[in-house]
Amino acid sequence: MREDDPARFGPFSLTRKISMTNEEVLQTLAHLVGTRYVPELKGTICALTGRTRVVGPNEISTRDYDAERIQIKADADLTIQSFAFN
């Protein structure tokens, strides 16, 4: 059986979403704090966390609640300061 085979995880695994907690995301992305933001980081963040919605520091986003969204907070020089969730 392949490692990513849905049958490996039991019934209803196709509808079960496995995601990192916000705390796990913060721990995973901690090495990025203090680095300069570039748009390519969004793909890296998606790959590291498994989350598909990442919003850069100067990007417009909806105000709807999205528990899976990661917002990158940066200063005027685009140095990453933190990450936020909502």
Backbone torsions as a table, in degrees:
resi	resn	phi	psi	omega
1	MET	NA	133.3	178.2
2	ARG	-69.4	151.6	-178.6
3	GLU	-61.8	-33.7	-177.3
4	ASP	-95.9	10.9	-180.0
5	ASP	-67.6	123.4	-179.3
6	PRO	-57.5	-30.5	-179.2
7	ALA	-63.8	-24.0	-179.7
8	ARG	-62.8	-26.0	-175.1
9	PHE	-99.5	4.1	176.0
10	GLY	90.6	-175.9	-176.4
11	PRO	-64.4	150.4	177.6
12	PHE	66.9	13.0	-176.9
13	SER	-67.5	-22.4	179.3
14	LEU	-70.0	-24.4	179.9
15	THR	-98.5	-10.9	-179.0
16	ARG	-82.4	127.4	179.6
17	LYS	-98.4	122.2	178.7
18	ILE	-102.7	119.1	-175.7
19	SER	-141.5	154.7	174.9
20	MET	-70.6	149.8	170.8
21	THR	-73.6	165.3	177.2
22	ASN	-59.9	-38.1	178.8
23	GLU	-64.2	-41.1	177.4
24	GLU	-64.6	-38.3	177.4
25	VAL	-62.7	-45.9	179.8
26	LEU	-59.8	-41.4	178.9
27	GLN	-65.6	-41.3	-179.1
28	THR	-66.7	-35.6	-175.3
29	LEU	-97.1	1.9	-176.1
30	ALA	-55.2	-34.1	-178.5
31	HIS	-68.3	-13.3	179.8
32	LEU	-87.1	-19.2	178.9
33	VAL	-64.5	129.2	-178.0
34	GLY	95.4	-6.5	177.2
35	THR	-96.9	163.5	-179.4
36	ARG	-79.5	135.6	177.6
37	TYR	-77.0	132.3	168.6
38	VAL	-132.0	147.1	-176.1
39	PRO	-55.0	-29.1	-180.0
40	GLU	-63.3	-20.6	178.5
41	LEU	-62.9	-26.0	-179.4
42	LYS	-59.7	-43.5	177.6
43	GLY	-63.8	-39.4	178.0
44	THR	-63.3	-44.5	-180.0
45	ILE	-62.7	-42.6	177.3
46	CYS	-60.2	-45.2	-178.9
47	ALA	-64.7	-39.9	-178.0
48	LEU	-72.3	-34.9	-172.2
49	THR	-104.5	-20.6	-174.9
50	GLY	81.4	1.1	178.3
51	ARG	-90.4	146.5	-173.2
52	THR	-105.5	-9.6	-178.1
53	ARG	-115.0	104.8	179.3
54	VAL	-124.4	127.8	-177.3
55	VAL	-112.1	122.8	179.7
56	GLY	-72.2	169.0	-173.7
57	PRO	-63.9	-29.6	-178.6
58	ASN	-111.9	21.1	-178.5
59	GLU	-99.3	144.6	177.2
60	ILE	-82.5	138.4	179.6
61	SER	-135.4	155.2	176.2
62	THR	-69.1	163.0	179.7
63	ARG	-96.4	4.8	179.5
64	ASP	-67.7	153.2	-179.9
65	TYR	-75.1	126.5	177.1
66	ASP	-139.9	102.5	-175.9
67	ALA	-63.3	-20.2	-177.8
68	GLU	-92.8	-8.1	-176.2
69	ARG	-74.8	139.1	173.4
70	ILE	-115.6	125.0	175.9
71	GLN	-105.9	130.5	179.1
72	ILE	-92.5	121.5	178.6
73	LYS	-100.8	127.4	-177.9
74	ALA	-138.3	159.9	177.7
75	ASP	-84.8	-173.6	-177.3
76	ALA	-62.3	-25.6	178.9
77	ASP	-90.5	8.3	-178.8
78	LEU	64.9	28.2	172.0
79	THR	-84.6	124.8	-177.2
80	ILE	-65.3	126.2	179.3
81	GLN	-101.6	-37.2	-176.7
82	SER	-170.3	-179.9	176.0
83	PHE	-128.8	142.6	-179.4
84	ALA	-126.9	160.2	-177.5
85	PHE	-132.0	145.0	171.5
86	ASN	179.0	NA	NA
